[in-house]
Amino acid sequence: MLLQLPFFTIHANEFGINTNILETNLVNQVIILGVLLYVWENNFSLEIKKRKENIKNVLFDSQKKLVESNFKLNQIKKQLSQTYTIFTEIQNENNLIKLNYLKDDIEETNQNLKKIFLNSKQLLKNKERQILLKVKQKISISLLVIIIKQLEKINKINKGKALNIFYLQTTSNITDLKKFFIDKKI
């Protein structure tokens, strides 16, 4: 048993679409296609509306987040600027403190150097005096020895008498002379 509709072919247990354009009427095909499009349009339009609303919500949320993030960005930029200003001030103060410490150290070092220079100068003067005293003593002793020898030759007296004569004539220290004569065995 074969039932034939213009667009559908129905056999005993089979159902199918008749694709032969000559057997089916083109108007019937357009009507069926129109019905299918109308049904799909209703279903698709609901889905499209849902998607459109979803996209609108996502766009609104993203715009809201963009405004919030721009606001936070501006706040962070201000904080960064303030932090940089504070950092610069601290760095400048630190440099001033370092400079003051260096000036103080230089001044203290200069004072210490002056003290050391004065002490060294005084030590050199004292050492020079000591050396001059020793040189004077040696010259004095050498002269005394020469004088005593001359006295001995002139007066033909012994050393003890010559020393006594010299002592009476000068005010120098006789013990140094005796020590010198005893050490030299003159």
ChimeraX commands (.cxc) that place a marker at each C-alpha (Angstrom):
marker #1 position 0.00,0.00,0.00 radius 0.5
marker #1 position 1.49,3.20,-1.10 radius 0.5
marker #1 position 0.20,6.56,-0.07 radius 0.5
marker #1 position 1.61,9.46,-1.89 radius 0.5
marker #1 position 1.36,12.97,-0.75 radius 0.5
marker #1 position 2.90,15.73,-2.73 radius 0.5
marker #1 position 5.87,16.09,-0.38 radius 0.5
marker #1 position 5.90,12.94,1.73 radius 0.5
marker #1 position 5.95,9.35,0.61 radius 0.5
marker #1 position 4.55,6.80,2.98 radius 0.5
marker #1 position 5.08,3.09,2.34 radius 0.5
marker #1 position 3.88,0.27,4.55 radius 0.5
marker #1 position 6.36,0.75,7.36 radius 0.5
marker #1 position 8.39,3.55,5.94 radius 0.5
marker #1 position 8.10,7.27,6.08 radius 0.5
marker #1 position 10.23,9.55,3.94 radius 0.5
marker #1 position 10.49,12.78,2.04 radius 0.5
marker #1 position 9.80,12.73,-1.65 radius 0.5
marker #1 position 12.63,14.69,-3.22 radius 0.5
marker #1 position 11.33,14.49,-6.74 radius 0.5
marker #1 position 10.26,18.02,-7.58 radius 0.5
marker #1 position 8.14,16.88,-10.46 radius 0.5
marker #1 position 6.05,14.61,-8.26 radius 0.5
marker #1 position 5.68,17.17,-5.45 radius 0.5
marker #1 position 4.24,20.56,-5.83 radius 0.5
marker #1 position 6.66,23.45,-5.35 radius 0.5
marker #1 position 4.02,25.48,-3.54 radius 0.5
marker #1 position 3.54,22.69,-1.01 radius 0.5
marker #1 position 7.26,22.65,-0.37 radius 0.5
marker #1 position 7.32,26.41,0.18 radius 0.5
marker #1 position 4.40,26.18,2.62 radius 0.5
marker #1 position 6.06,23.46,4.62 radius 0.5
marker #1 position 9.31,25.40,4.61 radius 0.5
marker #1 position 7.42,28.53,5.79 radius 0.5
marker #1 position 5.77,26.60,8.64 radius 0.5
marker #1 position 9.12,25.21,9.69 radius 0.5
marker #1 position 10.71,28.65,9.60 radius 0.5
marker #1 position 7.89,30.17,11.65 radius 0.5
marker #1 position 8.25,27.50,14.34 radius 0.5
marker #1 position 12.02,27.82,14.36 radius 0.5
marker #1 position 11.78,31.60,14.37 radius 0.5
marker #1 position 9.74,31.59,17.58 radius 0.5
marker #1 position 12.15,29.22,19.26 radius 0.5
marker #1 position 15.22,31.04,17.92 radius 0.5
marker #1 position 13.84,34.48,18.72 radius 0.5
marker #1 position 13.39,33.48,22.37 radius 0.5
marker #1 position 16.92,32.10,22.45 radius 0.5
marker #1 position 18.28,35.19,20.69 radius 0.5
marker #1 position 16.46,37.47,23.17 radius 0.5
marker #1 position 17.95,35.52,26.07 radius 0.5
marker #1 position 21.43,35.79,24.56 radius 0.5
marker #1 position 20.89,39.48,23.86 radius 0.5
marker #1 position 19.88,40.11,27.48 radius 0.5
marker #1 position 22.82,38.05,28.69 radius 0.5
marker #1 position 25.22,40.05,26.48 radius 0.5
marker #1 position 23.67,43.32,27.70 radius 0.5
marker #1 position 24.14,42.22,31.31 radius 0.5
marker #1 position 27.72,41.16,30.67 radius 0.5
marker #1 position 28.45,44.49,28.92 radius 0.5
marker #1 position 26.84,46.45,31.76 radius 0.5
marker #1 position 28.83,44.49,34.36 radius 0.5
marker #1 position 32.05,44.92,32.40 radius 0.5
marker #1 position 31.43,48.68,32.05 radius 0.5
marker #1 position 30.76,48.89,35.78 radius 0.5
marker #1 position 33.95,46.94,36.52 radius 0.5
marker #1 position 35.86,49.18,34.09 radius 0.5
marker #1 position 34.68,52.31,35.92 radius 0.5
marker #1 position 35.59,50.78,39.28 radius 0.5
marker #1 position 39.00,49.66,38.06 radius 0.5
marker #1 position 39.70,53.12,36.55 radius 0.5
marker #1 position 38.75,54.71,39.87 radius 0.5
marker #1 position 41.05,52.31,41.76 radius 0.5
marker #1 position 43.80,52.92,39.22 radius 0.5
marker #1 position 43.56,56.68,39.77 radius 0.5
marker #1 position 43.67,56.18,43.54 radius 0.5
marker #1 position 46.73,53.95,43.22 radius 0.5
marker #1 position 48.41,56.52,40.95 radius 0.5
marker #1 position 47.77,59.22,43.56 radius 0.5
marker #1 position 49.16,56.99,46.31 radius 0.5
marker #1 position 52.18,56.19,44.17 radius 0.5
marker #1 position 52.76,59.88,43.54 radius 0.5
marker #1 position 52.49,60.63,47.26 radius 0.5
marker #1 position 54.80,57.75,48.08 radius 0.5
marker #1 position 57.34,58.98,45.54 radius 0.5
marker #1 position 57.15,62.49,47.02 radius 0.5
marker #1 position 57.65,61.14,50.53 radius 0.5
marker #1 position 60.52,58.95,49.33 radius 0.5
marker #1 position 62.18,61.94,47.67 radius 0.5
marker #1 position 61.82,64.02,50.84 radius 0.5
marker #1 position 63.28,61.22,52.97 radius 0.5
marker #1 position 66.14,60.78,50.52 radius 0.5
marker #1 position 66.89,64.52,50.59 radius 0.5
marker #1 position 66.81,64.56,54.40 radius 0.5
marker #1 position 69.07,61.54,54.46 radius 0.5
marker #1 position 71.54,63.27,52.14 radius 0.5
marker #1 position 71.50,66.37,54.37 radius 0.5
marker #1 position 72.12,64.26,57.46 radius 0.5
marker #1 position 75.00,62.48,55.72 radius 0.5
marker #1 position 76.44,65.81,54.64 radius 0.5
marker #1 position 76.20,67.18,58.19 radius 0.5
marker #1 position 77.85,64.07,59.60 radius 0.5
marker #1 position 80.61,64.35,57.04 radius 0.5
marker #1 position 81.13,68.02,57.89 radius 0.5
marker #1 position 81.26,67.18,61.59 radius 0.5
marker #1 position 83.72,64.35,60.91 radius 0.5
marker #1 position 85.89,66.63,58.79 radius 0.5
marker #1 position 85.88,69.29,61.50 radius 0.5
marker #1 position 86.70,66.76,64.21 radius 0.5
marker #1 position 89.45,65.25,62.06 radius 0.5
marker #1 position 90.91,68.71,61.41 radius 0.5
marker #1 position 90.91,69.45,65.14 radius 0.5
marker #1 position 92.57,66.12,65.86 radius 0.5
marker #1 position 95.17,66.79,63.17 radius 0.5
marker #1 position 95.88,70.22,64.67 radius 0.5
marker #1 position 96.34,68.66,68.11 radius 0.5
marker #1 position 98.61,65.99,66.67 radius 0.5
marker #1 position 100.57,68.62,64.75 radius 0.5
marker #1 position 100.96,70.79,67.86 radius 0.5
marker #1 position 101.98,67.77,69.96 radius 0.5
marker #1 position 104.44,66.68,67.29 radius 0.5
marker #1 position 105.83,70.19,67.07 radius 0.5
marker #1 position 106.21,70.34,70.85 radius 0.5
marker #1 position 107.85,66.90,70.88 radius 0.5
marker #1 position 110.25,67.98,68.16 radius 0.5
marker #1 position 111.13,71.13,70.11 radius 0.5
marker #1 position 111.73,69.10,73.26 radius 0.5
marker #1 position 113.81,66.57,71.36 radius 0.5
marker #1 position 115.76,69.43,69.75 radius 0.5
marker #1 position 116.39,70.96,73.19 radius 0.5
marker #1 position 117.56,67.61,74.53 radius 0.5
marker #1 position 119.90,67.13,71.59 radius 0.5
marker #1 position 121.21,70.70,71.92 radius 0.5
marker #1 position 121.76,70.15,75.64 radius 0.5
marker #1 position 123.72,66.97,74.97 radius 0.5
marker #1 position 125.74,68.69,72.28 radius 0.5
marker #1 position 126.42,71.62,74.64 radius 0.5
marker #1 position 127.43,69.23,77.39 radius 0.5
marker #1 position 129.79,67.34,75.09 radius 0.5
marker #1 position 131.28,70.62,73.80 radius 0.5
marker #1 position 131.58,71.90,77.36 radius 0.5
marker #1 position 133.25,68.73,78.53 radius 0.5
marker #1 position 135.57,68.72,75.53 radius 0.5
marker #1 position 136.50,72.34,76.25 radius 0.5
marker #1 position 137.00,71.59,79.93 radius 0.5
marker #1 position 139.26,68.71,79.10 radius 0.5
marker #1 position 141.30,70.96,76.84 radius 0.5
marker #1 position 141.40,73.72,79.47 radius 0.5
marker #1 position 142.44,71.34,82.23 radius 0.5
marker #1 position 145.18,69.86,80.08 radius 0.5
marker #1 position 146.37,73.37,79.34 radius 0.5
marker #1 position 146.29,74.22,83.05 radius 0.5
marker #1 position 148.24,71.10,83.85 radius 0.5
marker #1 position 150.85,71.96,81.29 radius 0.5
marker #1 position 151.09,75.58,82.33 radius 0.5
marker #1 position 151.06,75.04,86.05 radius 0.5
marker #1 position 152.46,71.55,86.04 radius 0.5
marker #1 position 149.97,70.39,88.59 radius 0.5
marker #1 position 147.98,67.21,88.85 radius 0.5
marker #1 position 144.42,66.69,87.70 radius 0.5
marker #1 position 142.74,67.22,91.04 radius 0.5
marker #1 position 144.32,70.61,91.55 radius 0.5
marker #1 position 143.50,71.63,87.97 radius 0.5
marker #1 position 139.89,70.69,88.54 radius 0.5
marker #1 position 139.78,72.69,91.75 radius 0.5
marker #1 position 141.20,75.70,89.98 radius 0.5
marker #1 position 138.71,75.37,87.15 radius 0.5
marker #1 position 135.84,74.93,89.60 radius 0.5
marker #1 position 136.75,78.07,91.35 radius 0.5
marker #1 position 136.83,79.95,88.08 radius 0.5
marker #1 position 133.53,78.60,86.60 radius 0.5
marker #1 position 130.09,77.78,87.89 radius 0.5
marker #1 position 129.51,74.61,85.84 radius 0.5
marker #1 position 128.71,71.28,87.36 radius 0.5
marker #1 position 131.97,69.69,88.59 radius 0.5
marker #1 position 130.48,66.26,89.20 radius 0.5
marker #1 position 129.87,65.82,85.48 radius 0.5
marker #1 position 133.52,66.77,84.88 radius 0.5
marker #1 position 134.82,64.34,87.52 radius 0.5
marker #1 position 132.63,61.59,86.08 radius 0.5
marker #1 position 133.92,62.38,82.63 radius 0.5
marker #1 position 137.56,62.33,83.77 radius 0.5
marker #1 position 137.07,59.12,85.70 radius 0.5
marker #1 position 135.38,57.42,82.72 radius 0.5
marker #1 position 138.05,58.65,80.32 radius 0.5
marker #1 position 140.83,57.94,82.81 radius 0.5
marker #1 position 142.46,61.25,82.10 radius 0.5
marker link #1:1,2 radius 0.2
marker link #1:2,3 radius 0.2
marker link #1:3,4 radius 0.2
marker link #1:4,5 radius 0.2
marker link #1:5,6 radius 0.2
marker link #1:6,7 radius 0.2
marker link #1:7,8 radius 0.2
marker link #1:8,9 radius 0.2
marker link #1:9,10 radius 0.2
marker link #1:10,11 radius 0.2
marker link #1:11,12 radius 0.2
marker link #1:12,13 radius 0.2
marker link #1:13,14 radius 0.2
marker link #1:14,15 radius 0.2
marker link #1:15,16 radius 0.2
marker link #1:16,17 radius 0.2
marker link #1:17,18 radius 0.2
marker link #1:18,19 radius 0.2
marker link #1:19,20 radius 0.2
marker link #1:20,21 radius 0.2
marker link #1:21,22 radius 0.2
marker link #1:22,23 radius 0.2
marker link #1:23,24 radius 0.2
marker link #1:24,25 radius 0.2
marker link #1:25,26 radius 0.2
marker link #1:26,27 radius 0.2
marker link #1:27,28 radius 0.2
marker link #1:28,29 radius 0.2
marker link #1:29,30 radius 0.2
marker link #1:30,31 radius 0.2
marker link #1:31,32 radius 0.2
marker link #1:32,33 radius 0.2
marker link #1:33,34 radius 0.2
marker link #1:34,35 radius 0.2
marker link #1:35,36 radius 0.2
marker link #1:36,37 radius 0.2
marker link #1:37,38 radius 0.2
marker link #1:38,39 radius 0.2
marker link #1:39,40 radius 0.2
marker link #1:40,41 radius 0.2
marker link #1:41,42 radius 0.2
marker link #1:42,43 radius 0.2
marker link #1:43,44 radius 0.2
marker link #1:44,45 radius 0.2
marker link #1:45,46 radius 0.2
marker link #1:46,47 radius 0.2
marker link #1:47,48 radius 0.2
marker link #1:48,49 radius 0.2
marker link #1:49,50 radius 0.2
marker link #1:50,51 radius 0.2
marker link #1:51,52 radius 0.2
marker link #1:52,53 radius 0.2
marker link #1:53,54 radius 0.2
marker link #1:54,55 radius 0.2
marker link #1:55,56 radius 0.2
marker link #1:56,57 radius 0.2
marker link #1:57,58 radius 0.2
marker link #1:58,59 radius 0.2
marker link #1:59,60 radius 0.2
marker link #1:60,61 radius 0.2
marker link #1:61,62 radius 0.2
marker link #1:62,63 radius 0.2
marker link #1:63,64 radius 0.2
marker link #1:64,65 radius 0.2
marker link #1:65,66 radius 0.2
marker link #1:66,67 radius 0.2
marker link #1:67,68 radius 0.2
marker link #1:68,69 radius 0.2
marker link #1:69,70 radius 0.2
marker link #1:70,71 radius 0.2
marker link #1:71,72 radius 0.2
marker link #1:72,73 radius 0.2
marker link #1:73,74 radius 0.2
marker link #1:74,75 radius 0.2
marker link #1:75,76 radius 0.2
marker link #1:76,77 radius 0.2
marker link #1:77,78 radius 0.2
marker link #1:78,79 radius 0.2
marker link #1:79,80 radius 0.2
marker link #1:80,81 radius 0.2
marker link #1:81,82 radius 0.2
marker link #1:82,83 radius 0.2
marker link #1:83,84 radius 0.2
marker link #1:84,85 radius 0.2
marker link #1:85,86 radius 0.2
marker link #1:86,87 radius 0.2
marker link #1:87,88 radius 0.2
marker link #1:88,89 radius 0.2
marker link #1:89,90 radius 0.2
marker link #1:90,91 radius 0.2
marker link #1:91,92 radius 0.2
marker link #1:92,93 radius 0.2
marker link #1:93,94 radius 0.2
marker link #1:94,95 radius 0.2
marker link #1:95,96 radius 0.2
marker link #1:96,97 radius 0.2
marker link #1:97,98 radius 0.2
marker link #1:98,99 radius 0.2
marker link #1:99,100 radius 0.2
marker link #1:100,101 radius 0.2
marker link #1:101,102 radius 0.2
marker link #1:102,103 radius 0.2
marker link #1:103,104 radius 0.2
marker link #1:104,105 radius 0.2
marker link #1:105,106 radius 0.2
marker link #1:106,107 radius 0.2
marker link #1:107,108 radius 0.2
marker link #1:108,109 radius 0.2
marker link #1:109,110 radius 0.2
marker link #1:110,111 radius 0.2
marker link #1:111,112 radius 0.2
marker link #1:112,113 radius 0.2
marker link #1:113,114 radius 0.2
marker link #1:114,115 radius 0.2
marker link #1:115,116 radius 0.2
marker link #1:116,117 radius 0.2
marker link #1:117,118 radius 0.2
marker link #1:118,119 radius 0.2
marker link #1:119,120 radius 0.2
marker link #1:120,121 radius 0.2
marker link #1:121,122 radius 0.2
marker link #1:122,123 radius 0.2
marker link #1:123,124 radius 0.2
marker link #1:124,125 radius 0.2
marker link #1:125,126 radius 0.2
marker link #1:126,127 radius 0.2
marker link #1:127,128 radius 0.2
marker link #1:128,129 radius 0.2
marker link #1:129,130 radius 0.2
marker link #1:130,131 radius 0.2
marker link #1:131,132 radius 0.2
marker link #1:132,133 radius 0.2
marker link #1:133,134 radius 0.2
marker link #1:134,135 radius 0.2
marker link #1:135,136 radius 0.2
marker link #1:136,137 radius 0.2
marker link #1:137,138 radius 0.2
marker link #1:138,139 radius 0.2
marker link #1:139,140 radius 0.2
marker link #1:140,141 radius 0.2
marker link #1:141,142 radius 0.2
marker link #1:142,143 radius 0.2
marker link #1:143,144 radius 0.2
marker link #1:144,145 radius 0.2
marker link #1:145,146 radius 0.2
marker link #1:146,147 radius 0.2
marker link #1:147,148 radius 0.2
marker link #1:148,149 radius 0.2
marker link #1:149,150 radius 0.2
marker link #1:150,151 radius 0.2
marker link #1:151,152 radius 0.2
marker link #1:152,153 radius 0.2
marker link #1:153,154 radius 0.2
marker link #1:154,155 radius 0.2
marker link #1:155,156 radius 0.2
marker link #1:156,157 radius 0.2
marker link #1:157,158 radius 0.2
marker link #1:158,159 radius 0.2
marker link #1:159,160 radius 0.2
marker link #1:160,161 radius 0.2
marker link #1:161,162 radius 0.2
marker link #1:162,163 radius 0.2
marker link #1:163,164 radius 0.2
marker link #1:164,165 radius 0.2
marker link #1:165,166 radius 0.2
marker link #1:166,167 radius 0.2
marker link #1:167,168 radius 0.2
marker link #1:168,169 radius 0.2
marker link #1:169,170 radius 0.2
marker link #1:170,171 radius 0.2
marker link #1:171,172 radius 0.2
marker link #1:172,173 radius 0.2
marker link #1:173,174 radius 0.2
marker link #1:174,175 radius 0.2
marker link #1:175,176 radius 0.2
marker link #1:176,177 radius 0.2
marker link #1:177,178 radius 0.2
marker link #1:178,179 radius 0.2
marker link #1:179,180 radius 0.2
marker link #1:180,181 radius 0.2
marker link #1:181,182 radius 0.2
marker link #1:182,183 radius 0.2
marker link #1:183,184 radius 0.2
marker link #1:184,185 radius 0.2
marker link #1:185,186 radius 0.2
view
